[in-house]
Amino acid sequence: MFYEPKDGHGLPHNPFNAIVAPRPIAWISTRGTMGDNLSPYSFFNAVAYTPPQVIFSSTGVKPDRDDTKDSVAQLRESGVFCVNLVTSALKDQMNASCANFAAGIDEFEACGIEKAACETIDCPRVAQAPASLECRVVQVIKLLGESAFLVHGEVTGIHINDACLKDGRYLPEDRLSRLGYFDYAAVSDLFEMQRPD
Protein backbone atom coordinates (compact mmCIF):
# COMPACT_ATOMS: atom_id res chain seq x y z
CA MET A 1 0.00 0.00 0.00
CA PHE A 2 1.13 3.54 -0.72
CA TYR A 3 -0.84 6.71 -0.21
CA GLU A 4 -0.27 10.43 -0.18
CA PRO A 5 -1.81 11.94 2.97
CA LYS A 6 -3.36 14.77 0.98
CA ASP A 7 -5.43 12.18 -0.92
CA GLY A 8 -6.50 10.13 2.12
CA HIS A 9 -5.64 6.55 3.06
CA GLY A 10 -8.92 4.73 2.41
CA LEU A 11 -8.63 2.73 5.64
CA PRO A 12 -11.18 2.69 8.48
CA HIS A 13 -8.68 4.52 10.74
CA ASN A 14 -5.70 6.79 10.07
CA PRO A 15 -2.53 4.65 10.29
CA PHE A 16 -0.08 7.54 10.82
CA ASN A 17 -0.23 7.59 14.63
CA ALA A 18 0.25 3.82 14.77
CA ILE A 19 3.23 3.88 12.41
CA VAL A 20 5.18 6.41 14.48
CA ALA A 21 5.05 4.45 17.75
CA PRO A 22 5.56 3.85 20.58
CA ARG A 23 5.49 7.43 21.74
CA PRO A 24 5.99 8.50 25.36
CA ILE A 25 3.10 10.33 26.99
CA ALA A 26 3.55 13.82 28.36
CA TRP A 27 0.94 14.40 31.06
CA ILE A 28 1.06 18.20 30.91
CA SER A 29 0.12 20.24 33.96
CA THR A 30 -0.36 24.00 33.79
CA ARG A 31 -1.64 26.86 35.93
CA GLY A 32 -3.41 29.89 34.49
CA THR A 33 -5.91 32.57 35.35
CA MET A 34 -8.68 29.95 35.18
CA GLY A 35 -6.93 27.56 37.59
CA ASP A 36 -4.98 24.33 37.23
CA ASN A 37 -5.15 21.96 34.28
CA LEU A 38 -3.85 18.45 33.49
CA SER A 39 -4.02 16.67 30.13
CA PRO A 40 -2.05 13.93 28.30
CA TYR A 41 -0.27 14.43 24.96
CA SER A 42 1.39 11.68 22.94
CA PHE A 43 3.22 13.88 20.44
CA PHE A 44 6.11 14.36 22.88
CA ASN A 45 9.82 13.78 23.28
CA ALA A 46 13.14 14.99 24.70
CA VAL A 47 15.23 16.83 22.11
CA ALA A 48 18.46 18.01 23.81
CA TYR A 49 20.71 17.30 26.82
CA THR A 50 22.42 20.62 27.63
CA PRO A 51 20.36 22.40 28.62
CA PRO A 52 17.72 19.66 28.77
CA GLN A 53 14.81 20.45 26.44
CA VAL A 54 11.51 18.83 25.49
CA ILE A 55 8.80 19.36 22.90
CA PHE A 56 5.15 18.41 22.72
CA SER A 57 2.43 19.33 20.30
CA SER A 58 -1.23 20.07 20.75
CA THR A 59 -3.65 19.57 17.88
CA GLY A 60 -7.29 20.51 17.81
CA VAL A 61 -9.32 23.20 19.46
CA LYS A 62 -11.86 23.59 22.26
CA PRO A 63 -14.79 25.92 21.70
CA ASP A 64 -14.06 27.72 24.99
CA ARG A 65 -10.36 28.34 24.20
CA ASP A 66 -10.35 30.20 20.85
CA ASP A 67 -7.61 28.60 18.71
CA THR A 68 -6.24 25.82 20.96
CA LYS A 69 -6.75 23.65 24.06
CA ASP A 70 -6.42 24.44 27.78
CA SER A 71 -2.74 23.46 28.15
CA VAL A 72 -1.44 25.72 25.40
CA ALA A 73 -3.78 28.57 26.39
CA GLN A 74 -2.48 28.45 29.97
CA LEU A 75 1.23 28.07 29.20
CA ARG A 76 0.94 31.06 26.88
CA GLU A 77 -0.24 33.02 29.94
CA SER A 78 2.25 31.69 32.48
CA GLY A 79 5.29 30.82 30.38
CA VAL A 80 5.68 27.49 32.23
CA PHE A 81 4.41 23.91 32.23
CA CYS A 82 5.27 20.57 33.81
CA VAL A 83 5.67 17.24 31.99
CA ASN A 84 4.60 14.32 34.19
CA LEU A 85 5.59 10.86 32.98
CA VAL A 86 3.14 7.96 33.20
CA THR A 87 3.35 4.32 34.29
CA SER A 88 0.66 1.68 33.87
CA ALA A 89 -0.32 2.22 37.53
CA LEU A 90 -1.52 5.72 36.52
CA LYS A 91 -3.16 4.75 33.22
CA ASP A 92 -6.78 5.08 34.38
CA GLN A 93 -6.27 8.51 35.94
CA MET A 94 -4.31 9.68 32.88
CA ASN A 95 -7.10 8.47 30.59
CA ALA A 96 -9.78 10.11 32.73
CA SER A 97 -7.96 13.44 32.53
CA CYS A 98 -8.23 13.53 28.73
CA ALA A 99 -12.01 13.99 28.90
CA ASN A 100 -13.25 17.19 27.29
CA PHE A 101 -13.68 19.19 30.51
CA ALA A 102 -14.75 22.81 30.27
CA ALA A 103 -12.04 25.44 30.63
CA GLY A 104 -11.50 26.17 34.32
CA ILE A 105 -12.23 22.63 35.53
CA ASP A 106 -9.30 21.26 37.53
CA GLU A 107 -8.60 17.73 36.23
CA PHE A 108 -6.56 16.96 39.36
CA GLU A 109 -9.71 17.38 41.45
CA ALA A 110 -12.16 15.99 38.88
CA CYS A 111 -10.13 12.78 38.39
CA GLY A 112 -8.86 12.26 41.95
CA ILE A 113 -5.20 12.92 41.13
CA GLU A 114 -2.90 14.04 43.94
CA LYS A 115 -1.26 17.38 43.28
CA ALA A 116 2.19 18.54 44.43
CA ALA A 117 4.03 21.84 44.03
CA CYS A 118 6.87 22.40 41.60
CA GLU A 119 10.12 23.96 42.84
CA THR A 120 11.34 26.23 40.00
CA ILE A 121 8.01 27.23 38.45
CA ASP A 122 4.53 28.19 39.68
CA CYS A 123 2.74 25.09 38.47
CA PRO A 124 1.32 21.88 39.95
CA ARG A 125 2.71 18.42 39.20
CA VAL A 126 1.36 14.88 39.58
CA ALA A 127 2.56 13.70 43.00
CA GLN A 128 2.56 10.00 42.03
CA ALA A 129 4.35 10.40 38.70
CA PRO A 130 7.58 8.41 38.36
CA ALA A 131 9.25 11.62 37.14
CA SER A 132 8.19 15.19 36.44
CA LEU A 133 9.99 17.82 34.37
CA GLU A 134 9.48 21.46 35.29
CA CYS A 135 9.72 23.55 32.12
CA ARG A 136 9.93 27.15 31.01
CA VAL A 137 8.45 27.87 27.57
CA VAL A 138 11.14 28.64 24.98
CA GLN A 139 8.75 29.04 22.07
CA VAL A 140 5.32 28.08 20.80
CA ILE A 141 5.42 27.36 17.08
CA LYS A 142 2.34 27.29 14.84
CA LEU A 143 2.37 24.04 12.84
CA LEU A 144 0.71 23.25 9.54
CA GLY A 145 -2.98 22.53 9.94
CA GLU A 146 -5.73 24.12 11.97
CA SER A 147 -5.03 24.69 15.68
CA ALA A 148 -1.75 22.74 15.73
CA PHE A 149 1.05 24.07 17.95
CA LEU A 150 4.50 22.79 18.92
CA VAL A 151 5.63 23.77 22.43
CA HIS A 152 9.38 23.87 23.08
CA GLY A 153 10.45 23.98 26.72
CA GLU A 154 13.67 24.13 28.72
CA VAL A 155 13.71 21.77 31.71
CA THR A 156 14.50 23.78 34.86
CA GLY A 157 13.79 21.16 37.52
CA ILE A 158 13.46 17.36 37.63
CA HIS A 159 11.55 15.31 40.19
CA ILE A 160 12.25 11.56 40.36
CA ASN A 161 10.25 9.21 42.57
CA ASP A 162 12.85 7.52 44.82
CA ALA A 163 11.27 4.11 44.13
CA CYS A 164 12.28 4.54 40.48
CA LEU A 165 16.00 4.88 41.25
CA LYS A 166 17.87 1.56 41.21
CA ASP A 167 21.67 1.45 41.46
CA GLY A 168 21.82 5.09 40.41
CA ARG A 169 19.68 4.60 37.30
CA TYR A 170 16.14 5.77 36.55
CA LEU A 171 14.18 2.51 36.19
CA PRO A 172 10.43 2.86 36.77
CA GLU A 173 8.40 -0.36 36.87
CA ASP A 174 7.30 0.42 33.31
CA ARG A 175 6.77 3.30 30.92
CA LEU A 176 3.31 3.79 29.44
CA SER A 177 3.41 4.62 25.73
CA ARG A 178 0.93 5.37 22.98
CA LEU A 179 0.78 3.10 19.96
CA GLY A 180 -1.96 4.77 17.93
CA TYR A 181 -5.71 4.25 17.61
CA PHE A 182 -6.83 3.37 21.19
CA ASP A 183 -3.74 1.19 21.76
CA TYR A 184 -1.19 1.64 24.53
CA ALA A 185 1.76 -0.43 25.78
CA ALA A 186 3.51 -0.69 29.12
CA VAL A 187 7.18 -0.93 28.20
CA SER A 188 9.06 -3.10 30.71
CA ASP A 189 11.15 -5.53 28.62
CA LEU A 190 14.57 -3.85 28.69
CA PHE A 191 17.91 -4.87 27.19
CA GLU A 192 21.26 -3.11 26.77
CA MET A 193 23.41 -2.63 23.69
CA GLN A 194 26.82 -0.98 23.84
CA ARG A 195 27.66 1.48 21.09
CA PRO A 196 30.54 0.47 18.82
CA ASP A 197 33.82 2.37 19.26
C-alpha positions in Angstrom: 0.0 0.0 0.0 1.1 3.5 -0.7 -0.8 6.7 -0.2 -0.3 10.4 -0.2 -1.8 11.9 3.0 -3.4 14.8 1.0 -5.4 12.2 -0.9 -6.5 10.1 2.1 -5.6 6.6 3.1 -8.9 4.7 2.4 -8.6 2.7 5.6 -11.2 2.7 8.5 -8.7 4.5 10.7 -5.7 6.8 10.1 -2.5 4.6 10.3 -0.1 7.5 10.8 -0.2 7.6 14.6 0.3 3.8 14.8 3.2 3.9 12.4 5.2 6.4 14.5 5.1 4.5 17.8 5.6 3.8 20.6 5.5 7.4 21.7 6.0 8.5 25.4 3.1 10.3 27.0 3.6 13.8 28.4 0.9 14.4 31.1 1.1 18.2 30.9 0.1 20.2 34.0 -0.4 24.0 33.8 -1.6 26.9 35.9 -3.4 29.9 34.5 -5.9 32.6 35.4 -8.7 29.9 35.2 -6.9 27.6 37.6 -5.0 24.3 37.2 -5.2 22.0 34.3 -3.9 18.5 33.5 -4.0 16.7 30.1 -2.1 13.9 28.3 -0.3 14.4 25.0 1.4 11.7 22.9 3.2 13.9 20.4 6.1 14.4 22.9 9.8 13.8 23.3 13.1 15.0 24.7 15.2 16.8 22.1 18.5 18.0 23.8 20.7 17.3 26.8 22.4 20.6 27.6 20.4 22.4 28.6 17.7 19.7 28.8 14.8 20.5 26.4 11.5 18.8 25.5 8.8 19.4 22.9 5.1 18.4 22.7 2.4 19.3 20.3 -1.2 20.1 20.7 -3.6 19.6 17.9 -7.3 20.5 17.8 -9.3 23.2 19.5 -11.9 23.6 22.3 -14.8 25.9 21.7 -14.1 27.7 25.0 -10.4 28.3 24.2 -10.3 30.2 20.9 -7.6 28.6 18.7 -6.2 25.8 21.0 -6.7 23.7 24.1 -6.4 24.4 27.8 -2.7 23.5 28.1 -1.4 25.7 25.4 -3.8 28.6 26.4 -2.5 28.4 30.0 1.2 28.1 29.2 0.9 31.1 26.9 -0.2 33.0 29.9 2.2 31.7 32.5 5.3 30.8 30.4 5.7 27.5 32.2 4.4 23.9 32.2 5.3 20.6 33.8 5.7 17.2 32.0 4.6 14.3 34.2 5.6 10.9 33.0 3.1 8.0 33.2 3.3 4.3 34.3 0.7 1.7 33.9 -0.3 2.2 37.5 -1.5 5.7 36.5 -3.2 4.8 33.2 -6.8 5.1 34.4 -6.3 8.5 35.9 -4.3 9.7 32.9 -7.1 8.5 30.6 -9.8 10.1 32.7 -8.0 13.4 32.5 -8.2 13.5 28.7 -12.0 14.0 28.9 -13.3 17.2 27.3 -13.7 19.2 30.5 -14.8 22.8 30.3 -12.0 25.4 30.6 -11.5 26.2 34.3 -12.2 22.6 35.5 -9.3 21.3 37.5 -8.6 17.7 36.2 -6.6 17.0 39.4 -9.7 17.4 41.4 -12.2 16.0 38.9 -10.1 12.8 38.4 -8.9 12.3 41.9 -5.2 12.9 41.1 -2.9 14.0 43.9 -1.3 17.4 43.3 2.2 18.5 44.4 4.0 21.8 44.0 6.9 22.4 41.6 10.1 24.0 42.8 11.3 26.2 40.0 8.0 27.2 38.5 4.5 28.2 39.7 2.7 25.1 38.5 1.3 21.9 40.0 2.7 18.4 39.2 1.4 14.9 39.6 2.6 13.7 43.0 2.6 10.0 42.0 4.4 10.4 38.7 7.6 8.4 38.4 9.2 11.6 37.1 8.2 15.2 36.4 10.0 17.8 34.4 9.5 21.5 35.3 9.7 23.6 32.1 9.9 27.2 31.0 8.5 27.9 27.6 11.1 28.6 25.0 8.8 29.0 22.1 5.3 28.1 20.8 5.4 27.4 17.1 2.3 27.3 14.8 2.4 24.0 12.8 0.7 23.3 9.5 -3.0 22.5 9.9 -5.7 24.1 12.0 -5.0 24.7 15.7 -1.7 22.7 15.7 1.1 24.1 17.9 4.5 22.8 18.9 5.6 23.8 22.4 9.4 23.9 23.1 10.4 24.0 26.7 13.7 24.1 28.7 13.7 21.8 31.7 14.5 23.8 34.9 13.8 21.2 37.5 13.5 17.4 37.6 11.5 15.3 40.2 12.3 11.6 40.4 10.2 9.2 42.6 12.8 7.5 44.8 11.3 4.1 44.1 12.3 4.5 40.5 16.0 4.9 41.2 17.9 1.6 41.2 21.7 1.4 41.5 21.8 5.1 40.4 19.7 4.6 37.3 16.1 5.8 36.5 14.2 2.5 36.2 10.4 2.9 36.8 8.4 -0.4 36.9 7.3 0.4 33.3 6.8 3.3 30.9 3.3 3.8 29.4 3.4 4.6 25.7 0.9 5.4 23.0 0.8 3.1 20.0 -2.0 4.8 17.9 -5.7 4.2 17.6 -6.8 3.4 21.2 -3.7 1.2 21.8 -1.2 1.6 24.5 1.8 -0.4 25.8 3.5 -0.7 29.1 7.2 -0.9 28.2 9.1 -3.1 30.7 11.2 -5.5 28.6 14.6 -3.9 28.7 17.9 -4.9 27.2 21.3 -3.1 26.8 23.4 -2.6 23.7 26.8 -1.0 23.8 27.7 1.5 21.1 30.5 0.5 18.8 33.8 2.4 19.3 
